[in-house]
Amino acid sequence: MNRDYDYDVIVIGGGHSGCEAALAASRMGCRTLILNHNLDNTALMPCNPAIGGPAKGNLVRELDAMGGEQAKSADFSTLHLRWLNTSKGFAVRTLRAQCDLKDYAAHYGRVLSGVPDLYVYQGMAAELVTDANRVAGVVTVAGEKFRARRVVIASGTYMRGKVHMGLVSFPSGPLGQMPSVTLSDSLIRAGIELSRFRTDTTPRICRNSVDWASLDIQESDPKPEAFSHWSEKRVYTGHYCARTRTSKVTHDILKAALERSPLATREIEVRGPRYCPSLDDKILKFPDKESHPIFLEPVGRDSREIYMQNFSTYMPPDVQRDIIHTLPGCERALMLRPGYGIEYDYVIPTQLEPWLETRAVAGLYCSGQICGTSGYEEAACLGFMAGVNAALSLKGRDPLVLGRDQAYIGVLIDDLTSRGTDEPYRMLPSRCEYRLTMRHDNADRRLTEIGRDLGLIGDERWSAVYNRWRLTEMERERISKVRIAAGDFTNEVLRGVGSAEIDEPVRALDLLKRPEVSWKTLSRLVETELDDESGTWIEIEVKYNGYAEREKRHVRRLSSMEKLKIPPALSYLDIKGLSAEAVDKLTRVMPRTLGQASRVPGVNSVDIQLIQVVIERFRGEESAGVRDGD
Ligand SMILES: Cc1cc2nc3c(=O)[nH]c(=O)nc-3n(C[C@H](O)[C@H](O)[C@H](O)COP(=O)(O)OP(=O)(O)OC[C@H]3O[C@@H](n4cnc5c(N)ncnc54)[C@H](O)[C@@H]3O)c2cc1C
């Protein structure tokens, strides 16, 4: 047997998802191959090279806490870093990094090449090999056949990709890459249902042709920060973003050209991301809005290209040029790449188990944008989970399924596999019902132990976080006993932050409960050597304690229903009183637990009660020794 053609796990695609899937599987001891149609596009960012932002930043931190690589890649390549949502409270504040596109990809490339038993190979996967509904390998367009016991498909926006620029369209992957043509048919033959989505990107303009002096410039935050729990925090200087805006003149040009937009002429009928609409969509849907902000953002340290955030478009290049020249600061801007839209096949995600394996083909996993998502962060998290679960199944271990109360990653996968999605799914804070307890700052406490159990968090990383937690807890315990005396200095400090004065000793933690008293303020009144990050963690825990307890009680109340397993033999058709819609949807999704069933669209509370009764009957029969089919 030729070892070059024989693997435990093959990952199709070397994007954000494919890289994380392959790293997780190989670090867990599997001989792994990334089969990518172009090795030069490894971890390519076809859109804005930005990582993080609301909810997406939480995903990156969670991935990092379990041993994923994206946070490290972002830290390695950051040009500009900011905290977002700072005025909305700690629960939803999160980092956003503008990265150097090439450095980001180079970091992944370096890490991939340093992992033993992880191989990369340039080849376009054309067909899956299956054996009695179990995956057995992949054949490339060049006719090479690779064997594997598990396959992860992470082919992004490439499957039957079609680019649109105005009324012109042609088969293509993103950024001029080749599309993947035959893999879709192979999946359909294997019994997997596909559908189509679209997404879009902005024109890029030349840095030197922008009049930066006339624009509002946004520098990085002045405080050192990092995405990864294990990176050194840094302040980033030398790169900035700037804000410009559209005007009535811009909108008039767009409106006059709408007949040349494939969205207005309905040349493209497939759904795009509602939460991140193109400028064309915005003008069509909100014709009365007079202006939209556009952010000019660097794509690389040494690159001349500037990305135009919020200006993705399907318009022909000449219209794009005219629009650019209406934007303040861009009157003489030179367009380097036109924006475009792309439509592509994706796998309807309700066909996946909560551990991302397809129900149609055992051993076949899907991850990344192919599951109906949009975004580097969503892709990376799905890749990690698919890689981990492929490896766990090879070791005969139970799959890793994160709860909705455990991680944004759990919400992402549960939403996709239980509810499905009718537009490219993007993670948002509002999707997460437990966002007060699942914060950016406590991702390590929630998830590092899981990464350690998987073998993805080594001793050094583990002791770094463990020691940090221990010292923080000891300090919290010590401070909980400290009372702050009333006095001139104390009251001066309190007045300084707009807080009421005290006239008798007050517990330090009670002062910290006040919204206007931060850890920084408290540390002027109490002697402490705790670093700022750990101190802020204590502050958040103290301030959110009441809400967090309420969330935990809610989780405990729901948990019996959430975890109640649905016997695989249960037939929804046989449950009297279940609505026809519920039977249809549940039979498609095949939820594993009653909690998952309750989130399937079209299933109501009466349906859930009926299913619960049947599960209890099953359990009763089981404990009475009655077996299936008796
Ligand atoms: C035009 C455009 C605009 C976007 N806008 C945004 C945005 O505004 N915000 C945002 O967060 N995200 C945006 N995205 C999405 C973001 O780029 C993706 O979500 C992310 O890249 C998906 O990662 P992935 O790993 O799933 O797939 P990709 O990054 O697309 O990687 C897929 C990989 O699979 C390989 N491949 C494909 N088919 C085969 C095959 N048959 N055989 C071998 N290899 C194959 C490719 O070579 C590539 O390496 C946009 C994407 C595009 C294309």
The ligand as a Gaussian input file, in Angstrom:
#p B3LYP/6-31G(d) Opt

LIG

0 1
 C      -16.893000      37.466000      -2.130000
 C      -16.872000      37.101000      -0.696000
 C      -17.269000      38.006000       0.261000
 C      -17.250000      37.678000       1.603000
 N      -17.602000      38.601000       2.539000
 C      -17.439000      38.326000       3.861000
 C      -17.659000      39.301000       4.855000
 O      -18.013000      40.436000       4.555000
 N      -17.496000      38.965000       6.152000
 C      -17.105000      37.725000       6.507000
 O      -16.935000      37.463000       7.691000
 N      -16.914000      36.801000       5.586000
 C      -17.056000      37.081000       4.284000
 N      -16.832000      36.142000       3.349000
 C      -16.760000      34.833000       3.808000
 C      -15.435000      34.288000       4.182000
 O      -14.512000      34.562000       3.188000
 C      -15.691000      32.828000       4.280000
 O      -16.717000      32.598000       5.215000
 C      -14.513000      32.027000       4.687000
 O      -13.436000      32.226000       3.836000
 C      -14.965000      30.590000       4.645000
 O      -13.928000      29.775000       5.018000
 P      -13.896000      28.284000       4.513000
 O      -12.651000      27.700000       5.043000
 O      -15.181000      27.633000       4.788000
 O      -13.801000      28.398000       2.924000
 P      -12.766000      29.149000       1.992000
 O      -12.006000      30.157000       2.743000
 O      -13.567000      29.569000       0.833000
 O      -11.777000      27.993000       1.586000
 C      -12.198000      26.917000       0.781000
 C      -10.999000      26.092000       0.411000
 O      -11.425000      24.935000      -0.263000
 C      -10.608000      24.713000      -1.417000
 N      -11.427000      23.929000      -2.323000
 C      -12.673000      24.197000      -2.754000
 N      -13.153000      23.190000      -3.490000
 C      -12.184000      22.255000      -3.534000
 C      -12.076000      20.972000      -4.133000
 N      -13.073000      20.440000      -4.832000
 N      -10.917000      20.284000      -3.973000
 C       -9.886000      20.802000      -3.268000
 N       -9.947000      22.008000      -2.669000
 C      -11.077000      22.719000      -2.802000
 C      -10.220000      26.096000      -1.857000
 O       -9.055000      26.075000      -2.616000
 C      -10.028000      26.786000      -0.508000
 O       -8.733000      26.526000      -0.025000
 C      -16.852000      36.421000       1.983000
 C      -16.474000      35.502000       1.025000
 C      -16.470000      35.837000      -0.297000
 C      -16.058000      34.829000      -1.308000

